[in-house]
Amino acid sequence: MQNLIRAALFALLSLLAAIPAAAQVNLGSLPPSTVIGRLGISTGPAQALPFSTLFSQIGGVPNVRTINTTSPLAGGGDLSADRTLSITTNGISNSLIRQSAALSLIGRSANSTGNVADISATPGSSCVFVETASTLACSTVATAGITNNAVDNTKIRQSAALSLIGRSANSTGNVADISASAASDCVFRESGSTVGCGTVATNGLAANAVTNAKMATMAANTVKANATGSSAAPTDVTAATARSSSLLNIDQSASNGDSNYTILATDRGIYHTALSAARTDTLPAANAVNPGQRILIWDPRGVATASNTITVQRAGSDTVNGTTTFVAVQAANGIAECISDGSSRWACAQLGGGGGGGGTVTSVTCSGVAITTSGTCPPPFGFVNCSITASVASNNLTVALKDNAGSDPSASSPCNIYFRNSTVATGSWAQVTTTSALSFVANSGSTFGITNTSATCAAASSCPFRLWVVGINSGSGLVLGVVALTNASGVLPLNESVLQTTTACNACNTATALGTIYSTAAQSTKTIIILGYLEWGSGLGTAGTYASAPTIIQSMGIGIRKPGGTVQTAYSTTTSSGTTANNTSTLSALSSSPSISFTPTSSANLVRVKMVGTLTVNAASGTCQLAVNRSSTQVGPSYGSTSSASTSAASITIGGLDTPGTTSSVTYNIIGRVYGANTCTFPQNTTGSLSPGVGMIMEVDEIMGANDNEKVGLPVLPKAA
């Protein structure tokens, strides 16, 4: 554009030069975009000529002219229109920037906006351009100017060999190398207020920090000890050294010749190598040794005799077995032991051989049998190390044999059972040993004859019951059997002196007969022994469905009643009479009825009730009917009696078996009725012309079972004459 303007001005000046000087006039102010000139070729006054007129007169501006640009300029083009030039991004190179002072940066050091300037560094200063106190300059870097963890190992100055960088002195100051000596196995630690590489003192170890694995390995069969007699580092010592008097002082024995000896507190035994006379050895003071310390006095050389004995005596005022001396050895190879109480007493005893006096055992009494030469001790009756368990699963019952610890029998814990001889005419016993698991399983449905009806119990619902477990000698080992014996009618016998036959039940559901012994495999004419019983004190909701385990599991033993055994008896007499004039069809309680109370020990046991007394009816040929009653439940049948005269008295026994099914107290009284308008009296307290009597006897027995409803030996009042 400047070149274009210059060309225009040059042309104008050339034109004006052709105009005579006289033509130059003062035109005053010129309009914008004009020059002074004159159009045409004739002389005339000067004119204000617009640029556009001037350009048209001198031929115009060629439209082929352009403005070309090179980096860092951009834009331009032909001059047919206005053009814009610009500097390209990053276009100003270093050579286009003005020069800087030596060792400087171009920038602004002040904390304000303004012109840039050189920020210089001092030669040889190793400074760093940093901002400090709001000013940018070349200086050192403060701590705050370094990012955390920014200085890696390679940026730290190098250390001496085998050293750490730190401060060894107990004061603040510059760090330095703390070095270790080569091959010294030292440890960097603080000692004496100085950090250095050396050994670790005791205070440097935490309590219990050194494990066994960190200790030096030991020679085989040794212990750590100091056997030097003075302070020293421990060493590995053998067992013999550890037992010596310098260490544990055990298993050591002193020896002495044919003279008296004063036993030292460190001696653990004393013997004489020769004896020509009786010798006396003095014990150490009892308080010189630990309580319970033992000292042996023995004769391994066999030099003692009945006259050349070894006696121990007390030291000072101590006592030996409450006195002053004790004859310890009085025959060859004798041995005795003395024990201190740690205070003032010794207790000594001869242990055998010469110490206890020689002799031969002539007989041994074993379980009541004297064995003089040889023989076998008879076994205890029944069984040893045996017990029974019971469990239920899926309504099935499993009975198992266990040892006394509740585990399966084994070779190390066998179950031994002693049976009578299988030949009934032979009275010896047979031992059966079981060393493995043994069980019997009855599946749901096996009732063993128990029902939830009146045939089993008076309640006729959830009847309590008991299953007896027996061991059977099959001839080749032990077999378990299970049997039920009791119902409302009585208890069947289970006789161990009789050979028994069983019925097979291998996880069966068909064991349903009362009094039948069931076993996994059938056994014929085998000896048995009662091992115990299982009791369901509240019965089962459905008989034979074993939804619950037994409430009691009892192994047989001394004091445990067998089937038919009497558990307890209640006995009472009375002269108080009861009467009834009830002539209905239902028996009711007598007025002032005699009664007896009783508490069963097991809900599964039977109760036998028996009442004996005299009965009178106030009219000749009058009939009275009586029975025993428990809480509106008649016990046993009713008994009737007809009088021959109004003054006659008849003896009558009433009662029966009851299944109260409880362990709470129950009361038995008398119910009755008469025929016709009569009055029945029971018991009659016999007076006047009637035979004298006590009135009535009442007896109640709790039983594991009985074979009939009568008990032998009950007194019966005599009938009237």
Secondary structure by P-SEA (a helix, b strand, c coil): caaaaaaaaaaaaaaaaaccccccccccccccccccccccccccccccccaaaaaaaaccccccbbbbbccccccccccccbbbbbbcccccccccccccccccccccccccccbbbbbccccccccccccccccccccccccccccccccccccccccccccccccccccccccccccccccccccccccccccccccccccccccccccccccccccccccccccccccccccccccccccccccccccbbbbbcccccccccccccccccccccbbbbbbcccccccccbbbbbbcccccccccbbbbbbbccccccccccccccccccbbbbbbbbccccbbbbbbccccccbbbbbcccccccccccccccccccccccccbbbbbbcccbbbbbbbccccccccccbbbbbbbccccccccbbbbbbbccccccccccccccccccccccccccccccbbbbbbbbccccbbbbbbbbcccccbbbbbcccbbbbbbbbcccccccccccccccccccbbbbbbcccccccccccccccccccccccccccccccccccccccccccccbbbbbcccccbbbbcccccbbbbbbccccbbbbbbbbbbbbbccccbbbbcccccccccccbbbbbbbccccbbbbbbbccccccccccbbbbbbbccccccccccccccccccccccccbbbbbbbccccccccccccccccccc
